[in-house]
């Protein structure tokens, strides 16, 4: 460093090297590193000051609850689809955001993993939705909406399922 280089790349490369030399060094910021097997980050010269959650301990954990209205609507859908396997699938974020959809006889994709049950109906979500709701309690509720449209099984009955956070 500090010497002029004769470079076949031209003057631009030499000037870039000289500019890099004078750039201020920035220390990485963020949370202290949590080492494998530890529940808290180390602190120089003593005990940890704050607890730090290890990411892998909450990854993918979604708690599902339902309201009585939602369970009632699921029972009505069961009456209109006797013998069909019902599943809740969280939307992929396209048209209706991440709203829960109730389907009869739905073919799940490999990325859709069971995250819980709503009554006796399995609840499935894609990876990005699981990351979005990780560590949260998701409450599936039902609202009367005679103007709702979509492919979910409760729509013809004048209802739609919505997500609330507990």
N, C-alpha and C positions, 0 to 999 in steps of 0.2 A: 504494500500500500504506500501511497505517497510518491511513487515514481511514475513517470510517463511511460506508457507502453506503446511500442510500435506494433500496431495491429493491422492485419490485412482487412479487418472489418471496417476500417474507416474511423473518422473522428467521433461519430455518434456513440460508438461502443466505449471509447475511452472516456468521453464526458459522462456517460451513464455510470461507469465504474467510479469516477470521482464523485459524482452526486451521491451514490450509495454510501460511500465512505463517510460523508458528512451528515447523513440522515440520522436523526435522533433514534435511539433504540427504545422500543416500547415494550414494557413488561406485560406479559399475558395477565389478564385479569380474570376473575371468576371465583368460583368456589374452590376451597382447598381440595386437593385430591383425597378421595376416600379409598384406602387400600383394601384389597381383597380380605374378607373376614372381619372388617371393622364396621361398626355402626356409626362411628363419628369420625370427623376429620381430625388429623393431628394438628396440634398447635405448638409452635416452638416454645420450649421451656415450661410446659405445663399441660394441664388437662384441657380437653376440648371445651371451647366456650359455648358453642351452639351445637345442637344436634343436626346432622345432615342426613336426609333420607337417601338410601342407596337406590338408584333408579330401578334396578332389576327387581326390587322388592314390591314395586307398585305397578310395573309394566303389565298392561293388559287386564288389570283387576277392575271390573265394572260391576257395580251392585245394581240390580234391577228390582224395582218395586212397581206395583200397579195400584191404581185407585179403584174403588168399588164401581165407578162408572165404566172404567175400561174393562173390568171383569164381566160386567153386565153385557157390554157390547160384544165381547168375545163369545159369551153364551148365546147371544142372538145369532151371531155368524155361524156357530156350530149347528144351530137349528136349520139354517139355510143350506149348509154343506154337510149333510150327515155322512159320517164315515171318512171324511177327508182329513188328511194330516194338515194341521194348521201350524204355521211358523210366523214369528215376527222377524222381520229383517229391517235393520236400520238403513235408511236411504243412503245412497252413495254421494250425496251432496249436489246432485244435478238439479232437478226441477223443484223438489220439495225440501231441499236441504237434507238434514239427517233425520227426518221424521220417521217414526216406526210404521212399517207397512205390514199388514196381516195378509198372508197368502194361503190359499188352500192348494195342496199338491204342488208346492214350489220346489224346483230343482236348485239346490244350493251350489254355489261355486266353491272351488277349493280354498279360496281366501276367506270365505265366510265361516267363522268359528263361533261355537255356542258360547255366549257370555252370561247366560242365566236363563231363568224361566219367568214367565208372566202368567201366573195361575198354573195351568197345565200345558201351556204353550211354550215351546223353546224360543229363545231370543238369540239371533245370530247377527254378527257385525263383521264388516271388512276390517282390514288392518288399520287403515287410517282413522276409522271411526272408533276402534278400540283404543288407539293412542289418544284421540280427542277426549274420550270419556274416562280414561284411566284414572283410578283413584276417586271417582265420583259416584254418587248415587243418582241413578237415572230413574225417574218416575214416569211410567207410561200412563197417560191420562186420555180420556175421550171427551170430545166436544161435539155438540150437535151442530151440524153444518150441512143444511140441505142443498147448498150450492157447491159443495166440494166435488172435485172431479179427480180421478186417478184410477189406479188399478188395484188398490187395496180392497180387501173383501168387505170392509165396513162401509164403504162409500155408497153403495146402492141402498143402504139402510138409513142414510142421512146423517152419518157420523164420520168423524175422522180422528185418528190417534195423533196425539202430540206428546212432546217430551217436556218434562219439567225437571228441575234439579232439586234434589232433597238436601 
